[in-house]
Amino acid sequence: MPHALILLLGSTIDAVKAFDRVIDPWIKRVVPIDTFQDEKYEALHVAEAMGTRILGIRLDTPESRRGDMLSLLQEVRWKLDLRGFNKVKLFVSGGIDEFEIFRLNSVADADGVGTGLSNAPVINFSLDIVEIEDKPVAKEGTLIDTLPDPQKI
């Protein structure tokens, strides 16, 4: 499930419920939980809303909010386990490499690696949604108020 769906629908819970309604049940549900809310609480809200229909949650926390990803994963895992969601898998992505994977393996169930696998020089960037229908909206950690006014470019 993409962050864009969450941004368009305005909440992770609304997005995951919409996704669950229209996507075939055989497709595993992995939900990004770092769009609008604190990761540990969003993970819990998503797990409560989805119950056994969720395979996992994905942390793709931007570097500006990340801090220590291992500590964040441990905190999310603890919160889920405490509430009985120990079968919910933890997926991590977003600028990680083979060294970070090794460090996160004690908690993460799966890793998503993009530019870290490249053998050629890369320019690492993301295309973030920062506005929907003339209203500023963005994933946590995206500083939309610092973007230039397109009328002045």
C-alpha positions in Angstrom: 0.0 0.0 0.0 1.5 3.3 -1.0 1.9 6.5 1.1 0.0 8.3 -1.7 -3.2 6.4 -0.9 -2.9 7.5 2.8 -2.3 11.1 1.7 -5.2 11.1 -0.7 -7.7 9.6 1.9 -6.4 11.7 4.8 -5.7 8.9 7.3 -3.9 5.5 7.4 -7.0 3.8 8.8 -9.2 5.1 6.1 -6.6 4.1 3.5 -6.1 0.6 4.8 -9.8 -0.1 5.0 -10.3 1.1 1.5 -7.4 -1.0 0.3 -8.8 -4.0 2.2 -12.2 -3.6 0.6 -11.1 -3.5 -3.0 -7.9 -5.6 -3.2 -8.2 -9.4 -3.5 -7.8 -11.1 -0.1 -4.9 -13.3 -1.3 -2.7 -10.1 -1.6 -0.9 -9.6 1.7 -1.6 -6.4 3.5 1.6 -4.5 4.5 0.8 -1.0 5.6 3.2 2.0 5.9 2.7 3.5 9.3 4.8 6.6 9.2 2.7 8.9 7.1 0.9 11.1 9.6 1.3 9.8 13.2 4.0 8.5 15.6 5.0 5.1 14.3 4.4 3.0 17.4 0.8 4.4 17.8 0.0 4.2 14.1 1.2 0.5 14.1 -1.1 -0.3 16.9 -4.1 1.5 15.4 -3.6 -0.3 12.1 -3.2 -3.7 13.8 -6.4 -3.1 15.8 -8.3 -2.0 12.7 -7.1 -4.9 10.5 -6.9 -7.8 13.0 -5.7 -11.0 11.4 -6.0 -9.5 7.9 -2.7 -7.7 8.2 0.7 -9.3 7.4 2.9 -6.5 8.5 3.6 -2.8 8.9 6.3 -0.9 7.0 8.5 1.8 8.4 9.9 4.1 5.7 10.7 6.9 8.1 12.6 9.8 6.6 16.0 10.5 7.8 14.8 13.8 9.3 12.6 11.9 11.8 14.4 8.6 12.0 16.9 9.0 14.8 17.9 5.4 15.5 15.9 3.0 13.4 16.8 0.1 15.6 15.3 1.8 18.6 12.2 2.8 16.7 11.7 -0.8 15.5 12.2 -2.2 19.0 9.7 0.3 20.4 7.1 -0.6 17.7 7.7 -4.3 18.3 7.3 -3.9 22.0 4.0 -2.0 21.6 2.5 -4.5 19.2 3.6 -7.5 21.4 2.2 -5.9 24.5 -1.2 -5.7 22.8 -1.1 -9.2 21.5 -0.1 -8.4 17.9 3.1 -10.5 17.9 2.4 -12.0 14.5 2.4 -8.6 12.8 5.7 -8.5 10.8 8.0 -5.5 10.7 9.3 -4.3 7.3 11.8 -1.5 7.0 12.9 0.5 4.0 14.1 4.0 3.1 17.8 4.6 2.5 19.1 1.4 4.2 22.2 -0.5 3.0 23.8 -3.8 3.8 25.3 -2.5 7.0 22.0 -1.1 8.3 20.3 -4.4 7.4 22.7 -6.3 9.5 22.1 -4.0 12.4 18.3 -4.2 12.1 18.0 -7.9 11.5 17.4 -8.6 15.2 14.0 -6.9 15.0 13.1 -6.4 11.3 11.4 -9.3 9.5 12.1 -7.9 6.0 14.1 -5.1 4.4 13.4 -3.1 1.3 16.6 -1.9 -0.4 16.8 0.2 -3.5 19.8 2.4 -4.2 21.8 0.5 -1.6 22.1 -2.3 -4.2 23.3 -0.2 -7.0 26.8 -0.7 -8.4 26.8 2.6 -10.3 26.7 6.1 -8.9 23.2 7.1 -7.9 21.2 10.1 -7.1 19.0 9.2 -4.2 15.7 11.1 -4.1 12.0 10.7 -3.5 9.0 12.3 -5.2 6.9 13.4 -2.3 3.3 14.5 -2.6 3.1 17.9 -0.9 -0.2 19.3 -2.0 -3.6 17.8 -2.9 -6.3 20.1 -4.4 -4.4 23.3 -3.4 -4.0 22.2 0.3 -0.6 21.4 1.7 -0.3 17.8 2.8 2.7 15.6 3.2 4.2 12.6 5.0 5.7 13.3 8.4 9.2 14.6 8.0 8.6 16.4 4.7 9.0 20.1 5.3 6.3 21.4 3.0 6.4 25.0 4.3 10.0 25.4 3.0 9.1 24.5 -0.6 9.2 27.4 -3.2 6.0 28.9 -4.4 5.6 27.5 -8.0 4.2 30.9 -9.1 7.6 32.5 -8.3 9.8 30.0 -10.1 
